[in-house]
């Protein structure tokens, strides 16, 4: 495989894991840090504690805090910045990244004030260029340890999707392509909301049956939301949807699931977030779904509505469960056009 130069923007757990995959695939990789203190810590210790305990950063992985140094000569940049900070962070790369350099977006969520998806933010900040959504069931803790994983590279630009596939693919990391980036991005955002609900179910000790039903209905709710937003429903039943949803709702690694579990056990959202060292995107995606832009979304979102009520309206989690169970009975796939496109 040809060695290429790639930069990874963001040094959190997922950014580090993706940088390691690119190094393992034989590429020249620079991981950029937004904060000088973070860069200095990584450069000194060659570890990313506490995000990925015990994972060594190889000598081949270059570190930088300079956008121009990180982006110099790259064939692609991987954006791994929490969605709520994406706009301000990528503005620092506006002059550093050439206008034709593809961006692979590995951020998940919706911007709280605008309901914008990560690729929409990237286009607004950096201008027109090839954009790829990189998503799927891929916990950083496992990927960084070299455990097998598969993800989706979704783009309207087939060459860009195939570039991401080629750069990342190797024996322990398989990449599939898709031409539905909207569906992939919405699935990635919505699964975090459902993971909060799954965690609440865990905290309430509702059992396996209830959790399985919740996750299944959550997948259909996400697909309906995607369809009403212009995405393909079938995307929500692949790696970006069902795959990521399963991994997130049933894993101890999932920050969103852990937040929900703590709330189900009686903690407040403020208490949980104060104790966390990393971002739980589902919290802010839930708020964004019911913000000022909500009127433009015609979907019926019963699970998300109850999650929002528990997080932001002080609804008792048990009352939220009752509200879901007592809804008017409907057909399982009501509102979905699964054969469309």
C-alpha positions as a Markdown table, in Angstrom:
| # | Residue | x | y | z |
|---|---|---|---|---|
| 1 | Unk | 0.0 | 0.0 | 0.0 |
| 2 | Unk | 1.2 | 3.5 | -0.8 |
| 3 | Unk | 2.3 | 5.5 | 2.2 |
| 4 | Unk | 0.2 | 8.7 | 2.5 |
| 5 | Unk | 0.3 | 11.7 | 4.7 |
| 6 | Unk | -2.8 | 12.2 | 6.9 |
| 7 | Unk | -3.6 | 14.4 | 9.9 |
| 8 | Unk | -6.0 | 13.6 | 12.7 |
| 9 | Unk | -7.6 | 16.7 | 14.2 |
| 10 | Unk | -8.4 | 15.9 | 17.8 |
| 11 | Unk | -6.5 | 13.9 | 20.5 |
| 12 | Unk | -9.3 | 12.3 | 22.5 |
| 13 | Unk | -9.9 | 8.6 | 22.7 |
| 14 | Unk | -11.4 | 8.1 | 19.3 |
| 15 | Unk | -8.9 | 10.5 | 17.6 |
| 16 | Unk | -6.1 | 8.6 | 19.1 |
| 17 | Unk | -7.5 | 5.2 | 18.1 |
| 18 | Unk | -8.0 | 6.3 | 14.5 |
| 19 | Unk | -4.5 | 7.8 | 14.4 |
| 20 | Unk | -3.2 | 4.4 | 15.5 |
| 21 | Unk | -5.1 | 2.6 | 12.8 |
| 22 | Unk | -3.6 | 4.9 | 10.1 |
| 23 | Unk | -0.1 | 4.3 | 11.5 |
| 24 | Unk | -0.7 | 0.5 | 11.5 |
| 25 | Unk | -1.8 | 0.8 | 7.9 |
| 26 | Unk | 1.6 | 2.3 | 7.0 |
| 27 | Unk | 0.8 | 6.0 | 6.7 |
| 28 | Unk | 2.6 | 9.1 | 7.9 |
| 29 | Unk | 0.2 | 10.5 | 10.5 |
| 30 | Unk | 0.2 | 13.7 | 12.6 |
| 31 | Unk | -2.3 | 13.9 | 15.5 |
| 32 | Unk | -3.1 | 17.5 | 16.3 |
| 33 | Unk | -3.9 | 18.7 | 19.8 |
| 34 | Unk | -6.1 | 21.8 | 20.4 |
| 35 | Unk | -4.5 | 22.6 | 23.8 |
| 36 | Unk | -0.7 | 23.1 | 24.4 |
| 37 | Unk | -0.9 | 21.3 | 27.7 |
| 38 | Unk | -2.4 | 18.2 | 26.1 |
| 39 | Unk | 0.2 | 18.2 | 23.4 |
| 40 | Unk | 3.0 | 18.5 | 25.9 |
| 41 | Unk | 1.6 | 15.7 | 28.0 |
| 42 | Unk | 1.3 | 13.4 | 25.0 |
| 43 | Unk | 4.8 | 14.3 | 23.7 |
| 44 | Unk | 6.3 | 13.6 | 27.1 |
| 45 | Unk | 4.6 | 10.4 | 28.1 |
| 46 | Unk | 3.6 | 8.9 | 24.7 |
| 47 | Unk | 0.4 | 7.8 | 26.3 |
| 48 | Unk | -3.1 | 9.3 | 26.3 |
| 49 | Unk | -4.1 | 8.8 | 29.9 |
| 50 | Unk | -6.8 | 8.7 | 31.1 |
| 51 | Unk | -8.7 | 8.3 | 27.8 |
| 52 | Unk | -6.9 | 5.1 | 26.7 |
| 53 | Unk | -5.1 | 3.7 | 29.7 |
| 54 | Unk | -2.1 | 1.4 | 28.9 |
| 55 | Unk | -2.0 | 2.3 | 25.2 |
| 56 | Unk | 1.4 | 3.4 | 23.9 |
| 57 | Unk | 1.7 | 5.9 | 21.1 |
| 58 | Unk | 4.2 | 4.6 | 18.6 |
| 59 | Unk | 7.2 | 6.6 | 17.6 |
| 60 | Unk | 5.8 | 6.8 | 14.0 |
| 61 | Unk | 2.9 | 8.9 | 15.2 |
| 62 | Unk | 3.9 | 12.5 | 15.0 |
| 63 | Unk | 2.3 | 15.0 | 17.4 |
| 64 | Unk | 1.6 | 18.7 | 16.8 |
| 65 | Unk | -0.2 | 21.7 | 18.2 |
| 66 | Unk | 0.2 | 23.7 | 15.0 |
| 67 | Unk | -2.6 | 23.5 | 12.4 |
| 68 | Unk | -0.2 | 24.4 | 9.5 |
| 69 | Unk | 2.4 | 21.8 | 10.6 |
| 70 | Unk | -0.3 | 19.1 | 11.0 |
| 71 | Unk | -2.0 | 19.8 | 7.7 |
| 72 | Unk | 1.1 | 20.2 | 5.6 |
| 73 | Unk | 1.0 | 18.0 | 2.5 |
| 74 | Unk | -1.8 | 15.8 | 3.6 |
| 75 | Unk | -4.1 | 13.8 | 1.3 |
| 76 | Unk | -6.9 | 13.9 | 3.8 |
| 77 | Unk | -7.7 | 15.2 | 7.3 |
| 78 | Unk | -9.7 | 13.2 | 9.9 |
| 79 | Unk | -11.9 | 15.4 | 12.1 |
| 80 | Unk | -12.5 | 13.9 | 15.5 |
| 81 | Unk | -13.7 | 16.9 | 17.5 |
| 82 | Unk | -16.8 | 16.9 | 19.8 |
| 83 | Unk | -19.7 | 18.4 | 17.8 |
| 84 | Unk | -20.3 | 21.2 | 20.2 |
| 85 | Unk | -16.7 | 22.4 | 19.7 |
| 86 | Unk | -16.4 | 21.6 | 16.1 |
| 87 | Unk | -17.1 | 25.0 | 14.6 |
| 88 | Unk | -14.6 | 26.9 | 16.7 |
| 89 | Unk | -11.9 | 24.2 | 16.4 |
| 90 | Unk | -12.1 | 23.8 | 12.6 |
| 91 | Unk | -11.9 | 27.6 | 12.1 |
| 92 | Unk | -8.3 | 27.2 | 13.2 |
| 93 | Unk | -7.7 | 25.0 | 10.1 |
| 94 | Unk | -9.5 | 27.4 | 7.6 |
| 95 | Unk | -6.2 | 28.6 | 6.1 |
| 96 | Unk | -4.1 | 25.5 | 6.9 |
| 97 | Unk | -6.2 | 23.0 | 4.8 |
| 98 | Unk | -6.2 | 23.4 | 1.0 |
| 99 | Unk | -9.6 | 23.8 | -0.6 |
| 100 | Unk | -9.5 | 20.3 | -2.2 |
| 101 | Unk | -8.3 | 18.3 | 0.8 |
| 102 | Unk | -11.1 | 15.8 | 1.8 |
| 103 | Unk | -12.3 | 15.8 | 5.4 |
| 104 | Unk | -13.3 | 12.5 | 7.0 |
| 105 | Unk | -15.8 | 13.4 | 9.8 |
| 106 | Unk | -15.7 | 11.0 | 12.8 |
| 107 | Unk | -17.7 | 13.3 | 15.0 |
| 108 | Unk | -21.2 | 12.2 | 16.1 |
| 109 | Unk | -24.1 | 14.4 | 17.2 |
| 110 | Unk | -26.0 | 17.6 | 16.3 |
| 111 | Unk | -24.9 | 21.2 | 17.1 |
| 112 | Unk | -27.2 | 22.2 | 20.0 |
| 113 | Unk | -28.0 | 25.8 | 18.8 |
| 114 | Unk | -28.5 | 25.0 | 15.1 |
| 115 | Unk | -29.3 | 21.3 | 14.8 |
| 116 | Unk | -26.5 | 21.2 | 12.2 |
| 117 | Unk | -24.7 | 17.9 | 11.5 |
| 118 | Unk | -20.9 | 17.8 | 11.6 |
| 119 | Unk | -20.5 | 17.8 | 7.9 |
| 120 | Unk | -22.7 | 20.8 | 7.6 |
| 121 | Unk | -20.5 | 22.6 | 10.1 |
| 122 | Unk | -17.4 | 21.6 | 8.2 |
| 123 | Unk | -18.8 | 22.9 | 4.9 |
| 124 | Unk | -19.8 | 26.2 | 6.5 |
| 125 | Unk | -16.4 | 26.7 | 8.1 |
| 126 | Unk | -14.1 | 25.2 | 5.4 |
| 127 | Unk | -16.1 | 25.7 | 2.3 |
| 128 | Unk | -17.0 | 23.2 | -0.5 |
| 129 | Unk | -14.7 | 20.1 | -0.5 |
| 130 | Unk | -15.1 | 16.3 | -0.4 |
| 131 | Unk | -16.6 | 15.2 | 2.9 |
| 132 | Unk | -16.9 | 11.7 | 4.3 |
| 133 | Unk | -18.8 | 10.4 | 7.3 |
| 134 | Unk | -16.7 | 7.8 | 9.1 |
| 135 | Unk | -18.9 | 5.9 | 11.6 |
| 136 | Unk | -20.0 | 2.5 | 12.9 |
| 137 | Unk | -19.7 | 0.2 | 15.9 |
| 138 | Unk | -16.2 | 1.1 | 17.0 |
| 139 | Unk | -15.4 | 1.7 | 20.6 |
| 140 | Unk | -12.0 | 3.5 | 20.8 |
| 141 | Unk | -10.9 | 1.3 | 23.7 |
| 142 | Unk | -11.2 | -1.9 | 21.6 |
| 143 | Unk | -9.9 | -0.4 | 18.3 |
| 144 | Unk | -6.8 | 1.0 | 20.1 |
| 145 | Unk | -6.1 | -2.5 | 21.4 |
| 146 | Unk | -6.2 | -4.0 | 17.9 |
| 147 | Unk | -9.4 | -5.8 | 18.3 |
| 148 | Unk | -11.3 | -6.3 | 15.0 |
| 149 | Unk | -13.9 | -3.7 | 14.0 |
| 150 | Unk | -15.8 | -2.6 | 10.9 |
| 151 | Unk | -17.0 | 0.9 | 10.0 |
| 152 | Unk | -18.7 | 2.8 | 7.3 |
| 153 | Unk | -17.3 | 5.4 | 4.9 |
| 154 | Unk | -20.2 | 7.4 | 3.6 |
| 155 | Unk | -20.0 | 10.2 | 1.0 |
| 156 | Unk | -21.8 | 11.6 | -2.0 |
| 157 | Unk | -18.3 | 11.7 | -3.5 |
| 158 | Unk | -17.5 | 8.0 | -4.4 |
| 159 | Unk | -13.7 | 8.8 | -4.7 |
| 160 | Unk | -13.6 | 10.3 | -1.3 |
| 161 | Unk | -15.4 | 7.4 | 0.3 |
| 162 | Unk | -13.1 | 5.0 | -1.4 |
| 163 | Unk | -10.0 | 7.0 | -0.3 |
| 164 | Unk | -11.1 | 6.7 | 3.3 |
| 165 | Unk | -11.7 | 3.0 | 2.8 |
| 166 | Unk | -8.2 | 2.6 | 1.2 |
| 167 | Unk | -6.4 | 4.6 | 3.9 |
| 168 | Unk | -7.9 | 2.8 | 6.9 |
| 169 | Unk | -8.4 | -0.7 | 5.7 |
| 170 | Unk | -6.1 | -3.5 | 7.0 |
| 171 | Unk | -6.4 | -6.9 | 8.7 |
| 172 | Unk | -8.1 | -5.7 | 11.9 |
| 173 | Unk | -10.1 | -2.7 | 10.6 |
| 174 | Unk | -12.6 | -3.3 | 7.8 |
| 175 | Unk | -14.2 | -0.3 | 6.0 |
| 176 | Unk | -17.4 | -0.5 | 3.9 |
| 177 | Unk | -18.6 | 2.4 | 1.6 |
| 178 | Unk | -22.0 | 4.0 | 1.3 |
| 179 | Unk | -23.5 | 6.9 | -0.7 |
| 180 | Unk | -25.9 | 8.0 | 2.0 |
| 181 | Unk | -23.8 | 10.3 | 4.3 |
| 182 | Unk | -27.0 | 12.0 | 5.6 |
| 183 | Unk | -28.3 | 8.7 | 6.9 |
| 184 | Unk | -25.0 | 7.7 | 8.3 |
| 185 | Unk | -24.6 | 10.9 | 10.2 |
| 186 | Unk | -28.2 | 11.0 | 11.5 |
| 187 | Unk | -27.9 | 7.4 | 12.6 |
| 188 | Unk | -24.7 | 8.2 | 14.4 |
| 189 | Unk | -26.3 | 11.1 | 16.2 |
| 190 | Unk | -29.6 | 9.4 | 17.1 |
| 191 | Unk | -28.1 | 6.2 | 18.5 |
| 192 | Unk | -26.5 | 8.2 | 21.4 |
| 193 | Unk | -30.0 | 9.3 | 22.4 |
| 194 | Unk | -31.2 | 5.8 | 22.4 |
| 195 | Unk | -28.1 | 4.7 | 24.4 |
| 196 | Unk | -29.1 | 7.2 | 27.1 |
| 197 | Unk | -32.5 | 5.5 | 27.2 |
| 198 | Unk | -30.9 | 2.0 | 27.3 |
| 199 | Unk | -28.7 | 3.2 | 30.2 |
| 200 | Unk | -31.8 | 4.5 | 32.1 |
| 201 | Unk | -33.4 | 1.0 | 31.6 |
| 202 | Unk | -30.2 | -0.5 | 33.1 |
| 203 | Unk | -30.3 | 1.8 | 36.0 |
| 204 | Unk | -33.9 | 0.9 | 36.7 |
| 205 | Unk | -33.1 | -2.8 | 36.4 |
| 206 | Unk | -35.9 | -3.3 | 33.9 |
| 207 | Unk | -34.4 | -6.5 | 32.5 |
| 208 | Unk | -33.2 | -7.9 | 29.1 |
| 209 | Unk | -36.7 | -8.0 | 27.5 |
| 210 | Unk | -37.4 | -4.4 | 28.1 |
| 211 | Unk | -34.0 | -3.3 | 27.0 |
| 212 | Unk | -34.2 | -5.4 | 23.8 |
| 213 | Unk | -37.5 | -3.8 | 23.0 |
| 214 | Unk | -36.3 | -0.3 | 23.7 |
| 215 | Unk | -33.3 | -0.7 | 21.4 |
| 216 | Unk | -35.4 | -2.3 | 18.7 |
| 217 | Unk | -38.0 | 0.5 | 18.8 |
| 218 | Unk | -35.2 | 3.0 | 19.1 |
| 219 | Unk | -33.7 | 1.8 | 15.8 |
| 220 | Unk | -37.1 | 2.2 | 14.1 |
| 221 | Unk | -37.6 | 5.6 | 15.6 |
| 222 | Unk | -34.1 | 6.6 | 14.3 |
| 223 | Unk | -34.9 | 5.3 | 10.9 |
| 224 | Unk | -38.2 | 7.2 | 10.8 |
| 225 | Unk | -36.4 | 10.4 | 11.9 |
| 226 | Unk | -33.8 | 9.8 | 9.1 |
| 227 | Unk | -36.5 | 9.2 | 6.5 |
| 228 | Unk | -38.4 | 12.3 | 7.4 |
| 229 | Unk | -35.1 | 14.2 | 7.1 |
| 230 | Unk | -34.3 | 12.9 | 3.6 |
| 231 | Unk | -32.1 | 9.9 | 4.4 |
| 232 | Unk | -32.5 | 6.3 | 3.4 |
| 233 | Unk | -34.2 | 4.2 | 6.0 |
| 234 | Unk | -32.2 | 1.1 | 5.1 |
| 235 | Unk | -29.0 | 2.9 | 6.2 |
| 236 | Unk | -30.3 | 2.7 | 9.8 |
| 237 | Unk | -30.3 | -1.1 | 9.7 |
| 238 | Unk | -26.6 | -1.3 | 8.7 |
| 239 | Unk | -23.3 | -0.6 | 10.5 |
| 240 | Unk | -24.1 | 3.1 | 11.0 |
| 241 | Unk | -27.4 | 2.4 | 12.6 |
| 242 | Unk | -28.1 | -1.1 | 14.0 |
| 243 | Unk | -24.4 | -1.9 | 14.4 |
| 244 | Unk | -23.5 | 1.3 | 16.3 |
| 245 | Unk | -26.7 | 1.1 | 18.3 |
| 246 | Unk | -26.0 | -2.4 | 19.5 |
| 247 | Unk | -22.4 | -1.6 | 20.5 |
| 248 | Unk | -23.4 | 1.6 | 22.2 |
| 249 | Unk | -26.4 | 0.3 | 24.1 |
| 250 | Unk | -24.8 | -2.8 | 25.5 |
| 251 | Unk | -21.2 | -1.9 | 26.1 |
| 252 | Unk | -19.6 | -0.8 | 29.4 |
| 253 | Unk | -17.4 | 1.5 | 27.2 |
| 254 | Unk | -20.4 | 3.6 | 26.2 |
| 255 | Unk | -20.3 | 7.0 | 27.9 |
| 256 | Unk | -23.9 | 7.7 | 26.8 |
| 257 | Unk | -25.2 | 4.4 | 28.3 |
| 258 | Unk | -23.3 | 5.1 | 31.5 |
| 259 | Unk | -24.8 | 8.5 | 31.8 |
| 260 | Unk | -28.3 | 7.0 | 31.4 |
| 261 | Unk | -27.6 | 4.3 | 33.9 |
| 262 | Unk | -26.5 | 6.8 | 36.6 |
| 263 | Unk | -29.6 | 8.8 | 36.0 |
| 264 | Unk | -31.7 | 5.7 | 36.2 |
| 265 | Unk | -30.2 | 5.0 | 39.6 |
| 266 | Unk | -31.1 | 8.4 | 40.9 |
| 267 | Unk | -28.3 | 10.8 | 40.0 |
| 268 | Unk | -29.0 | 14.2 | 38.4 |
| 269 | Unk | -27.6 | 15.1 | 35.0 |
| 270 | Unk | -25.5 | 17.8 | 36.5 |
| 271 | Unk | -23.9 | 15.3 | 39.0 |
| 272 | Unk | -23.2 | 12.8 | 36.2 |
| 273 | Unk | -21.6 | 15.3 | 33.8 |
| 274 | Unk | -19.5 | 16.9 | 36.6 |
| 275 | Unk | -18.0 | 13.4 | 37.3 |
| 276 | Unk | -17.2 | 12.7 | 33.6 |
| 277 | Unk | -13.9 | 13.4 | 32.0 |
| 278 | Unk | -15.2 | 12.9 | 28.4 |
| 279 | Unk | -18.1 | 14.1 | 26.3 |
| 280 | Unk | -21.4 | 12.3 | 26.2 |
| 281 | Unk | -22.8 | 13.6 | 22.8 |
| 282 | Unk | -26.2 | 12.1 | 23.3 |
| 283 | Unk | -27.1 | 14.7 | 26.0 |
| 284 | Unk | -26.6 | 17.6 | 23.7 |
| 285 | Unk | -28.1 | 15.8 | 20.7 |
| 286 | Unk | -31.2 | 15.3 | 22.8 |
| 287 | Unk | -31.4 | 18.9 | 23.7 |
| 288 | Unk | -30.8 | 19.9 | 20.0 |
| 289 | Unk | -33.7 | 17.7 | 18.9 |
| 290 | Unk | -36.1 | 19.7 | 21.0 |
| 291 | Unk | -34.6 | 23.1 | 20.5 |
| 292 | Unk | -35.8 | 26.1 | 18.4 |
| 293 | Unk | -35.3 | 24.1 | 15.2 |
| 294 | Unk | -37.5 | 21.2 | 16.3 |
| 295 | Unk | -40.6 | 22.5 | 14.5 |
| 296 | Unk | -38.9 | 21.6 | 11.2 |
| 297 | Unk | -38.8 | 17.9 | 12.2 |
| 298 | Unk | -42.2 | 16.2 | 11.6 |
| 299 | Unk | -41.2 | 12.9 | 13.1 |
| 300 | Unk | -42.8 | 11.2 | 16.0 |
| 301 | Unk | -40.0 | 10.7 | 18.5 |
| 302 | Unk | -41.5 | 9.1 | 21.6 |
| 303 | Unk | -38.3 | 7.6 | 23.1 |
| 304 | Unk | -36.3 | 10.8 | 22.5 |
| 305 | Unk | -39.1 | 12.8 | 24.0 |
| 306 | Unk | -39.0 | 10.8 | 27.2 |
| 307 | Unk | -35.2 | 11.0 | 27.4 |
| 308 | Unk | -35.5 | 14.8 | 27.0 |
| 309 | Unk | -38.1 | 15.0 | 29.7 |
| 310 | Unk | -35.9 | 13.0 | 32.1 |
| 311 | Unk | -32.8 | 14.9 | 31.4 |
| 312 | Unk | -34.1 | 18.4 | 31.2 |
| 313 | Unk | -37.7 | 18.5 | 32.6 |
| 314 | Unk | -37.1 | 16.5 | 35.8 |
| 315 | Unk | -39.4 | 13.7 | 34.8 |
| 316 | Unk | -39.1 | 10.6 | 37.0 |
| 317 | Unk | -37.5 | 7.8 | 34.9 |
| 318 | Unk | -40.1 | 5.3 | 36.0 |
| 319 | Unk | -42.9 | 7.7 | 34.8 |
| 320 | Unk | -41.1 | 8.0 | 31.4 |
| 321 | Unk | -41.2 | 4.2 | 31.1 |
| 322 | Unk | -44.9 | 4.2 | 31.9 |
| 323 | Unk | -45.6 | 6.9 | 29.3 |
| 324 | Unk | -43.9 | 4.8 | 26.6 |
| 325 | Unk | -45.7 | 1.6 | 27.6 |
| 326 | Unk | -49.1 | 3.2 | 27.6 |
| 327 | Unk | -48.9 | 4.8 | 24.1 |
| 328 | Unk | -51.6 | 4.0 | 21.6 |
| 329 | Unk | -50.8 | 0.7 | 19.9 |
| 330 | Unk | -49.4 | 1.0 | 16.4 |
| 331 | Unk | -48.0 | -1.3 | 13.6 |
| 332 | Unk | -44.3 | -2.1 | 14.1 |
| 333 | Unk | -43.0 | -0.5 | 11.0 |
| 334 | Unk | -45.6 | 2.3 | 10.8 |
| 335 | Unk | -44.4 | 5.3 | 8.9 |
| 336 | Unk | -41.4 | 3.6 | 7.4 |
| 337 | Unk | -40.8 | 3.0 | 3.7 |
| 338 | Unk | -38.1 | 0.4 | 3.8 |
| 339 | Unk | -38.2 | -0.4 | 0.1 |
| 340 | Unk | -37.6 | 3.2 | -0.9 |
| 341 | Unk | -34.4 | 4.0 | -2.6 |
